[in-house]
Amino acid sequence: MMKKIIYAFLGLVLFAACDDDDSRQDNPYLFDLNFSFLVDLSLPQYNGLNFPSNPVYINNYGHGGIILMNTGGNSYVAFDAADPNHVPKGCSVLEIDGLEGTCQCEDHNRYNLITGQFIEGENLKYTLYPYRVTDNGNGTLTVSN
């Protein structure tokens, strides 16, 4: 009987210790969206993505659009362009300023577009909301959640 209790306790501890990456954001302002889209790097609007450190804004996806960037080689990052520390509204869409994204609301929160970490602002709890980027190997990328 004691063995069953010990095994049950160990099983509960192992189960509670497991965490998947879908719960890492737990942001009350930005909920999970289901989308997937293709980016053709040969198109002029995505030309900046052929070179490192040239963020590109893509409208109509995510909460405030998507900021996509080549971080070197065939490595890319994508973040939601909505400030993760605001209820989404017109001024909370980040404006690209070099390698930073700046919120246009009164607090002007700033975020690093390579890491997604916040740089400046008050009471910032959430980093930028990341999306998956897959290099398809044929000059296209798939961005998805």
LUMGU-974818 format. One record per residue (C-alpha): residue in three letters; x, y, z. Coordinates in steps of 0.05 Angstrom, whole numbers, plus 5000, padded with zeros to 4 digits. Layout:
ALAXYZ...
REM end
This chain:
MET500050005000MET505750485018LYS509150344951LYS502750554914ILE502451204952ILE509751354938TYR508951194863ALA502751614859PHE506252194893LEU512352134847GLY507752104786LEU504152734809VAL510753104820LEU513252904751PHE506653104718ALA506653774753ALA513853904733CYS512453814659ASP511154454622ASP510054564548ASP511955184509ASP504655364496SER503755604567ARG510156024569GLN506756664550ASP500256644590ASN498857364570PRO491857634587TYR492258154531LEU494357704473PHE490957034463ASP493156454419LEU491256534346ASN491355984294PHE494556194229SER499956004180PHE502456404120LEU507956364069VAL513156904057ASP516556903989LEU523457213999SER523957373924LEU518357893930PRO520558623936GLN516758754001TYR520758194035ASN527558364006GLY530158614073LEU529457904101ASN535057664055PHE539858044101PRO540858024176SER537858554221ASN532658834174PRO525858754208VAL519758734163TYR512658894185ILE507158434156ASN499958664165ASN493658254174TYR496457704219GLY496957654294HIS493958184339GLY497658774310GLY501258484250ILE507758094251ILE514858344255LEU519457844220MET527057884219ASN533157504194THR537857434254GLY543557154213GLY544556594164ASN538056204156SER535456394225TYR529156814232VAL524757074288ALA517557314286PHE513757694339ASP506857984344ALA507258734332ALA502158874388ASP505259124453PRO504358524499ASN503458974560HIS497159314532VAL490159134512PRO490759154436LYS488759834408GLY491160294352CYS496960604390SER499559944417VAL502159694350LEU509759734352GLU513460184305ILE520059914280ASP526060344299GLY532359984278LEU532759354320GLU527459594369GLY519959624369THR516660224403CYS509560264428GLN506060914406CYS501660964468GLU503361474523ASP508361004558HIS512660874495ASN514760164516ARG520859924477TYR522659204459ASN528658854427LEU526558554360ILE531858004363THR530357724432GLY523357994445GLN525458264513PHE523058934538ILE528259494540GLU524560074570GLY517860224603GLU514360184670ASN511359554701LEU512959114641LYS511358394654TYR510858074585THR515957994529LEU514058024455TYR509357464434PRO513456984390TYR511156584329ARG514555994294VAL518556114231THR520455534187ASP525555614130ASN522655174075GLY529355164038ASN526455413972GLY526656163984THR520356154026LEU518756184100THR512655944137VAL510456364196SER505456024242ASN502655954312
REM end
